Amino acid sequence: MTDLFAKPEPQAPLADRLRPKTLDEVVGQAHLIGRGKPLRLAFESGTPHSMILWGPPGTGKTTIARLMASAFNAEFIALSAVFSGVKDIRSAVQAAEDELARSGRRTILFVDEVHRFNKAQQDAFLPYVERGLVTFIGATTENPSFEVNSALLSRASVYVLESLSEDDLAKLLARTGVAVDEEARARLLGFADGDARRLLNAVEILDTAARSSGIASIDGAFVEQTLASNLRRFDKGGEQFYDQISALHKAVRGSDPDASLYWMVRMLDGGADPLYLGRRVVRMAVEDVGLADPRALRIALDACETYERLGSPEGELAIAEAVIYMACAAKSNAVYSAYNSARAFVAEDGTRPVPLHIRNAPTRLMKGLGYGKGYRYAHDEEDAYAAGENYFPEGMPAVQWYRPTDRGLEAKIREKLEYLRSKDQKARKN
């Protein structure tokens, strides 16, 4: 019998309709859910435990939490730290109490973007996690070491999720059943940039548009036309994208603030993710500015954090400020060159033991074996420097990978190192 007064249920988004029903259906994260891997073992253990799922958007954090609730026949309560407060936490806890009393079932409390809760809000979970009333699962795109308070972090295992590979995304695209040609496929995979939800939302938009236009198979031109606001002038995996990010990086390295700003705005206009540009600015700070101006790195990181707080378009101004600062800052790639040289040396060199005099000696046995014997505590010596001391493994050839420039702060660093090396030479002659 048809109910004429029943409200029609809205159709769930494609991303929700394709959400995996079992762990074996999850795409990606093989390092966590493959046979014998940590999350797979957690599912097979028979007992849920609290955890933090840390990874980029669209990598399966919510899916894993829901699957865990299903695997353990637990009640699932989801909160978003963007829209929730302590009152919502209390309501969720009360619901968990009621469910336990009614059916004896445990509750999995899933908190999306947990890093957006302040310390007091995060502390509100602790007594209920301690009691075992709820199994806490937090999802975050930020490093939990900095964004989740230590008390909560100590009660949860941290699992790091990775962006989906193109092969993973291709499997997901195939599951949609939407017909696309090779060019459209390449554009979609590039556009998704490791984010399953972004891919599926784009496919849904394209499929709806294709059906209304009577198009049987989606080609690259149709993708570009339909997703114009996000794919104008380049796609994430295309040559123009990398040409433009290269131009931006080289304009900054070349100390041209106006050209740097031009390429940044070109990329934003083409649909580049502002946070991607922010990450590249952080790279510029450490690769091209380095210790010639250590403030550059903090400014780049602050720009990314500001964008995360404000979003578009206000947050993009912070990234523009960072780009201009990088272009105007003193330049040095000395740290970058030193790191690459050291890495190349270690990759080819054998495993050299740590010299006894700089080994840690926390026990009597270790002290008896000579650990730490003869170590000179630099703070007790002139200029807080143990002149002539060697901190490299025995027999390792002398190296000098870090060669500071005479620009910016590095000029002072260079002067200091030259002074210390002169003290070394004097001490070794004596």
TAPEDA-V84338 format. One record per residue. N is the residue number from 1. RES is the residue in three letters. PHI is phi as a letter, one per 20 degrees, with the letter a starting at -180 (NA if undefined). PSI is psi as a letter, one per 40 degrees, with the letter a starting at -180 (* if undefined). OMEGA is omega in whole degrees, 0 to 359 (999 if undefined). Layout:
# TAPEDA-V84338
N | RES | PHI | PSI | OMEGA
N | RES | PHI | PSI | OMEGA
This chain:
# TAPEDA-V84338
1 | MET | NA | h | 181
2 | THR | e | h | 177
3 | ASP | e | h | 184
4 | LEU | f | e | 184
5 | PHE | d | e | 180
6 | ALA | f | h | 179
7 | LYS | f | h | 179
8 | PRO | f | h | 178
9 | GLU | e | h | 178
10 | PRO | f | i | 179
11 | GLN | f | h | 180
12 | ALA | f | i | 177
13 | PRO | g | i | 181
14 | LEU | g | d | 181
15 | ALA | g | d | 179
16 | ASP | f | d | 181
17 | ARG | f | d | 181
18 | LEU | e | e | 180
19 | ARG | f | h | 183
20 | PRO | g | i | 178
21 | LYS | e | e | 179
22 | THR | c | i | 180
23 | LEU | f | d | 181
24 | ASP | f | d | 179
25 | GLU | e | e | 182
26 | VAL | f | h | 179
27 | VAL | e | h | 179
28 | GLY | n | a | 178
29 | GLN | l | f | 180
30 | ALA | f | d | 180
31 | HIS | f | e | 180
32 | LEU | d | d | 188
33 | ILE | d | e | 175
34 | GLY | f | i | 181
35 | ARG | g | h | 179
36 | GLY | m | e | 181
37 | LYS | e | i | 191
38 | PRO | g | d | 182
39 | LEU | f | d | 176
40 | ARG | f | d | 179
41 | LEU | f | d | 178
42 | ALA | f | d | 178
43 | PHE | f | d | 184
44 | GLU | e | e | 185
45 | SER | f | d | 183
46 | GLY | n | e | 181
47 | THR | c | h | 179
48 | PRO | f | i | 175
49 | HIS | c | i | 181
50 | SER | f | i | 183
51 | MET | b | i | 172
52 | ILE | d | h | 177
53 | LEU | d | h | 185
54 | TRP | d | h | 179
55 | GLY | r | i | 181
56 | PRO | f | i | 177
57 | PRO | f | i | 173
58 | GLY | m | f | 181
59 | THR | d | e | 173
60 | GLY | o | e | 183
61 | LYS | f | d | 180
62 | THR | f | d | 180
63 | THR | g | d | 181
64 | ILE | f | d | 179
65 | ALA | f | d | 180
66 | ARG | f | d | 179
67 | LEU | f | d | 178
68 | MET | f | d | 177
69 | ALA | f | d | 180
70 | SER | f | d | 183
71 | ALA | f | d | 183
72 | PHE | d | e | 180
73 | ASN | l | f | 182
74 | ALA | d | i | 172
75 | GLU | f | i | 182
76 | PHE | d | h | 176
77 | ILE | c | h | 182
78 | ALA | d | h | 174
79 | LEU | c | i | 172
80 | SER | d | h | 181
81 | ALA | f | e | 178
82 | VAL | f | d | 187
83 | PHE | d | e | 188
84 | SER | d | i | 176
85 | GLY | c | a | 182
86 | VAL | g | d | 179
87 | LYS | g | d | 179
88 | ASP | f | d | 177
89 | ILE | f | d | 180
90 | ARG | f | d | 179
91 | SER | f | d | 179
92 | ALA | f | d | 179
93 | VAL | f | d | 178
94 | GLN | f | d | 178
95 | ALA | f | d | 178
96 | ALA | f | d | 177
97 | GLU | f | d | 182
98 | ASP | f | d | 181
99 | GLU | f | d | 179
100 | LEU | f | d | 180
101 | ALA | f | d | 185
102 | ARG | f | d | 188
103 | SER | c | e | 183
104 | GLY | m | e | 182
105 | ARG | e | i | 174
106 | ARG | f | i | 178
107 | THR | c | h | 170
108 | ILE | e | h | 180
109 | LEU | d | h | 183
110 | PHE | d | h | 180
111 | VAL | d | h | 179
112 | ASP | f | i | 181
113 | GLU | l | f | 184
114 | VAL | g | d | 180
115 | HIS | f | e | 180
116 | ARG | e | e | 173
117 | PHE | f | h | 176
118 | ASN | f | i | 185
119 | LYS | f | d | 181
120 | ALA | f | d | 179
121 | GLN | f | d | 178
122 | GLN | f | d | 179
123 | ASP | f | d | 182
124 | ALA | f | d | 180
125 | PHE | f | d | 193
126 | LEU | g | d | 184
127 | PRO | f | d | 183
128 | TYR | e | d | 173
129 | VAL | f | d | 179
130 | GLU | g | d | 181
131 | ARG | f | d | 184
132 | GLY | n | e | 179
133 | LEU | f | d | 178
134 | VAL | c | i | 167
135 | THR | e | h | 187
136 | PHE | e | h | 172
137 | ILE | c | h | 178
138 | GLY | d | i | 176
139 | ALA | d | h | 181
140 | THR | b | i | 173
141 | THR | e | e | 183
142 | GLU | d | i | 179
143 | ASN | f | h | 183
144 | PRO | f | d | 178
145 | SER | g | d | 182
146 | PHE | d | d | 190
147 | GLU | d | e | 179
148 | VAL | d | h | 185
149 | ASN | f | i | 190
150 | SER | f | d | 181
151 | ALA | f | d | 179
152 | LEU | f | d | 182
153 | LEU | f | d | 182
154 | SER | f | e | 181
155 | ARG | e | e | 184
156 | ALA | c | i | 172
157 | SER | e | i | 180
158 | VAL | d | h | 177
159 | TYR | d | h | 184
160 | VAL | e | h | 178
161 | LEU | e | i | 183
162 | GLU | d | i | 174
163 | SER | g | i | 181
164 | LEU | f | i | 177
165 | SER | f | i | 178
166 | GLU | f | d | 177
167 | ASP | f | d | 177
168 | ASP | f | d | 181
169 | LEU | f | d | 179
170 | ALA | f | d | 176
171 | LYS | f | d | 180
172 | LEU | f | d | 178
173 | LEU | f | d | 179
174 | ALA | f | d | 181
175 | ARG | f | d | 181
176 | THR | f | d | 182
177 | GLY | m | e | 180
178 | VAL | e | h | 183
179 | ALA | e | h | 177
180 | VAL | c | i | 177
181 | ASP | e | i | 187
182 | GLU | f | d | 180
183 | GLU | f | d | 179
184 | ALA | f | d | 179
185 | ARG | f | d | 181
186 | ALA | f | d | 180
187 | ARG | f | d | 181
188 | LEU | f | d | 180
189 | LEU | f | d | 177
190 | GLY | f | d | 180
191 | PHE | f | d | 183
192 | ALA | f | d | 176
193 | ASP | l | f | 176
194 | GLY | n | e | 185
195 | ASP | d | h | 183
196 | ALA | f | d | 182
197 | ARG | f | d | 180
198 | ARG | f | d | 178
199 | LEU | f | d | 185
200 | LEU | f | d | 176
201 | ASN | f | d | 179
202 | ALA | f | d | 179
203 | VAL | f | d | 180
204 | GLU | f | d | 177
205 | ILE | f | d | 181
206 | LEU | f | d | 181
207 | ASP | f | d | 179
208 | THR | f | d | 180
209 | ALA | f | d | 181
210 | ALA | f | d | 180
211 | ARG | f | d | 182
212 | SER | f | d | 180
213 | SER | e | e | 180
214 | GLY | m | f | 181
215 | ILE | e | h | 184
216 | ALA | e | d | 182
217 | SER | c | h | 184
218 | ILE | e | h | 178
219 | ASP | d | i | 183
220 | GLY | f | d | 180
221 | ALA | f | d | 180
222 | PHE | f | d | 177
223 | VAL | f | d | 182
224 | GLU | f | d | 181
225 | GLN | f | d | 186
226 | THR | f | d | 180
227 | LEU | d | f | 188
228 | ALA | g | d | 184
229 | SER | f | d | 181
230 | ASN | d | e | 185
231 | LEU | d | e | 184
232 | ARG | f | h | 174
233 | ARG | m | d | 174
234 | PHE | b | i | 170
235 | ASP | d | i | 188
236 | LYS | g | d | 182
237 | GLY | e | e | 187
238 | GLY | e | i | 184
239 | GLU | f | d | 182
240 | GLN | f | d | 179
241 | PHE | g | d | 183
242 | TYR | f | d | 174
243 | ASP | f | d | 184
244 | GLN | f | d | 178
245 | ILE | f | d | 176
246 | SER | f | d | 179
247 | ALA | f | d | 179
248 | LEU | f | d | 182
249 | HIS | f | d | 183
250 | LYS | f | d | 176
251 | ALA | f | d | 175
252 | VAL | f | d | 180
253 | ARG | g | d | 180
254 | GLY | e | e | 176
255 | SER | l | f | 176
256 | ASP | d | g | 184
257 | PRO | f | d | 183
258 | ASP | f | d | 177
259 | ALA | f | d | 178
260 | SER | f | d | 180
261 | LEU | f | d | 179
262 | TYR | g | d | 183
263 | TRP | f | d | 176
264 | MET | f | d | 181
265 | VAL | f | d | 176
266 | ARG | g | d | 182
267 | MET | f | d | 177
268 | LEU | f | d | 179
269 | ASP | f | d | 179
270 | GLY | e | e | 176
271 | GLY | o | e | 179
272 | ALA | f | i | 176
273 | ASP | f | h | 181
274 | PRO | g | d | 180
275 | LEU | f | d | 174
276 | TYR | f | d | 178
277 | LEU | f | d | 178
278 | GLY | g | d | 179
279 | ARG | f | d | 178
280 | ARG | f | d | 177
281 | VAL | f | d | 175
282 | VAL | f | d | 178
283 | ARG | f | d | 179
284 | MET | f | d | 181
285 | ALA | f | d | 183
286 | VAL | e | d | 183
287 | GLU | e | d | 190
288 | ASP | d | e | 178
289 | VAL | d | d | 174
290 | GLY | l | a | 184
291 | LEU | e | e | 171
292 | ALA | f | d | 175
293 | ASP | b | g | 183
294 | PRO | f | e | 178
295 | ARG | f | d | 185
296 | ALA | g | d | 181
297 | LEU | f | d | 180
298 | ARG | f | d | 179
299 | ILE | f | d | 179
300 | ALA | f | d | 179
301 | LEU | f | d | 178
302 | ASP | f | d | 179
303 | ALA | f | d | 179
304 | CYS | f | d | 180
305 | GLU | f | d | 179
306 | THR | f | d | 178
307 | TYR | f | d | 180
308 | GLU | f | d | 179
309 | ARG | f | d | 188
310 | LEU | e | d | 186
311 | GLY | m | a | 180
312 | SER | e | i | 358
313 | PRO | e | e | 186
314 | GLU | f | d | 184
315 | GLY | f | d | 181
316 | GLU | f | d | 178
317 | LEU | f | d | 178
318 | ALA | f | d | 179
319 | ILE | f | d | 177
320 | ALA | f | d | 178
321 | GLU | f | d | 180
322 | ALA | f | d | 179
323 | VAL | f | d | 181
324 | ILE | f | d | 179
325 | TYR | f | d | 180
326 | MET | g | d | 182
327 | ALA | f | d | 184
328 | CYS | e | e | 185
329 | ALA | f | i | 172
330 | ALA | f | i | 186
331 | LYS | d | i | 172
332 | SER | b | h | 173
333 | ASN | d | f | 184
334 | ALA | f | d | 179
335 | VAL | f | d | 180
336 | TYR | g | d | 180
337 | SER | f | d | 180
338 | ALA | f | d | 180
339 | TYR | f | d | 180
340 | ASN | f | d | 179
341 | SER | f | d | 180
342 | ALA | f | d | 180
343 | ARG | f | d | 179
344 | ALA | f | d | 180
345 | PHE | f | d | 183
346 | VAL | f | d | 181
347 | ALA | f | d | 183
348 | GLU | e | e | 185
349 | ASP | e | i | 176
350 | GLY | f | i | 179
351 | THR | e | h | 182
352 | ARG | e | h | 180
353 | PRO | f | i | 176
354 | VAL | f | h | 179
355 | PRO | g | i | 184
356 | LEU | g | d | 188
357 | HIS | f | e | 177
358 | ILE | d | e | 173
359 | ARG | e | i | 176
360 | ASN | f | i | 182
361 | ALA | c | g | 183
362 | PRO | f | e | 182
363 | THR | c | i | 179
364 | ARG | f | d | 179
365 | LEU | f | d | 181
366 | MET | f | d | 178
367 | LYS | f | d | 178
368 | GLY | f | d | 179
369 | LEU | e | e | 177
370 | GLY | n | e | 179
371 | TYR | f | h | 177
372 | GLY | m | e | 182
373 | LYS | f | h | 179
374 | GLY | n | e | 179
375 | TYR | f | h | 179
376 | ARG | d | h | 181
377 | TYR | f | h | 190
378 | ALA | g | d | 183
379 | HIS | f | d | 181
380 | ASP | e | e | 183
381 | GLU | d | i | 182
382 | GLU | g | h | 183
383 | ASP | m | e | 183
384 | ALA | l | f | 183
385 | TYR | b | h | 179
386 | ALA | e | g | 186
387 | ALA | f | h | 177
388 | GLY | n | e | 181
389 | GLU | f | i | 178
390 | ASN | d | h | 181
391 | TYR | d | e | 178
392 | PHE | e | i | 174
393 | PRO | f | i | 179
394 | GLU | f | h | 176
395 | GLY | n | e | 180
396 | MET | f | h | 180
397 | PRO | f | i | 179
398 | ALA | f | h | 179
399 | VAL | c | i | 174
400 | GLN | b | g | 184
401 | TRP | f | d | 183
402 | TYR | e | h | 180
403 | ARG | c | g | 183
404 | PRO | f | i | 179
405 | THR | e | a | 175
406 | ASP | d | f | 181
407 | ARG | d | i | 176
408 | GLY | l | a | 181
409 | LEU | f | d | 182
410 | GLU | f | d | 176
411 | ALA | f | d | 178
412 | LYS | f | d | 178
413 | ILE | f | d | 180
414 | ARG | f | d | 179
415 | GLU | f | d | 180
416 | LYS | f | d | 181
417 | LEU | f | d | 178
418 | GLU | f | d | 178
419 | TYR | f | d | 181
420 | LEU | f | d | 179
421 | ARG | f | d | 177
422 | SER | f | d | 176
423 | LYS | f | d | 177
424 | ASP | f | d | 181
425 | GLN | f | d | 181
426 | LYS | f | d | 181
427 | ALA | f | d | 183
428 | ARG | f | d | 175
429 | LYS | f | d | 180
430 | ASN | f | * | 999
